[in-house]
Amino acid sequence: MLAILRHTMSRSRTAILAWGLILAIYAGSMVTFYDNILEMSDMFTELISHYPEELVAFVGGAEGITEPEGYLDTYLFSYIAPILGIYAILAGSGLLVGDEERGLLDLFISHPISRTRLFLGRWVGFCLSLLLIVGLMWVGIVIPVGSTQLGLGAIDLVGPFLSLFAFLLLFGTLALLLSLALPSRNLGAAVAGLVLGGGFMLNVIATIKPDLDSINQFSPFAYFQGGKAAAGMEWGWLVGLFAVALVFSLIAWLLFQRRDIRVVGEHGWGLPNILKRWNANRRKAEAT
Amino acid sequence: MNAKMAIETRNLVKNYGAVQALRGLDLQVREGEIYGFLGPNGAGKTTTIRCLLDSIRPNAGEVRVLGIDPQSDPVAVRARVGYLPGELALEGNLKAIDMLQLLNRFRGGQAKRAFIHELAERLDLDLNVKIKNLSKGNKQKIGVIQAFMHQPELLLLDEPTSGLDPMMQREVHQFLSDMRDAGATIFFSSHVLSEVEVIADRVGIIRTGELVEVAEPSTLIQRSLLRVEVRFQQPVEVHRLEQVEGVRTLVQDDGTVIRMEVEGEMDALVKALAEFPVSRIETELPSLEEVFLIYYQ
């Protein structure tokens, strides 16, 4: 399993560094702006009061925007979660099926590695990559936070990033599961992307239309605390996100145990081929 | 199931939706032999090999590889097998040596570094070049090395010489012979019938998921039609030869040269020719390719 893990990590190296460092610099710079926002808090409150409520909802709400946790939520986590969610979906959907579609899995699986070990090696590698990206962001904030009036320490900031990690893990494992269950990686990623985009929009609209709360409670966004976790962690929500991610992972593992490993050019690649096959069968039936 | 068989399948069935790839395949490959698996595209060659490795699961039937059921203990099977896929994919960003080391790590370091370099030298492959910069033939060499590098007991090779030049093909044939001499069993599929004819101890012909023939290449060839050309001193009446059992006349040039196909023994034809003034008889065995085509006509 270590060989698979090492391989997974070495392949993710560039993505980890690129996403992690860029977001760390972005997060660090947002923290340094806090003092300016605080100085202009009256003006900001006045300004935001004139914004349409839809726009305010879209940026994560203006509630406590001058408070440290509200500021982090509005200016960092409300954007970062869907953006990093895209990375999690792409990485999750490509974790096994990406190799399968490139024909590499056929070669790897011919070596003395059980499917469980292969799955675990990839899965642990994926979790570590997410953890490293989120960790780099955390470092990016922790370094400048002491020189600001944010008043949060390194430990206080663990909560929001833990919440972010759980949220990303959920979408990554959903994409992994869908890529194994659906005919192609692209389709799996697209469906997971729809859940991410739809969940984000639903969460935004639900803040101004409380009628949607009953639907929104099924969205992972409803349980993503983001910056607000700095003021107090909702442990139930966090455990819930991790539990769902674990369930997705277990189902994905079961699917991977049972399914055939496909090779390039074989039947079953994507909807276009399925339709092509269906048409061929139909024509054959008509001819006979 | 027979313990002396390196590979044994019984009534193996594999369906891809409505497509029946294997229809009750019964296959027996003896320990220590080179077995050529012939069939056109879509006949079920790759599907068979992938069932042996548990990459895909059959719908019915039994499989034993080196006496082990691949579905019960795939890791034990794969530890003793070397596999070269028909559609070889490699990590383009890695150097050849890094790819081989990666695959060796997946094997728990079964292969010796010196042997990897020895194989690369024999195949004239520079291991320090990035795979994305290699030609198809050189990539195939990496595939060959990774299949051989841990000196497995059984080699499953799907089109092993695909993309290799004739010199390298000969080198791979030599590898196969060396491995067989060292006690390994080799099961390989190929479209290049001339190579199968040269290196295989036995040949199996698969057609639409069923094994239709198993024999030694020479037996297969001898069992089929023999081409005979007879030159006479003067024109003869062809119809008298056509009456001989198992003889079919193909071409006649003004009655002095007659080309025929003879099925089975030559005895009746030789006796019939004794009545004519024969100046020369030439016989020619068909190639394995021609024999193979008989099964698909």
Interface residues (C-beta under 8 A of the other chain):
Chain A: A3 I4 R6 H7 R102 G103 L104 D106 L107 F108 I109 S110 H111 P112 I113 S114 R115 R258 D260 I261 V263 V264 G265 E266 H267 G268 R277 N281
Chain B: Y16 G17 A18 V19 T46 R50 L53 S55 I56 R57 P74 V75 A76 R78 A79 V81 Y83 P85 G86 E87 L88 A89 L90 E91 L102 L103 R105 F106 R107 G108 Q146
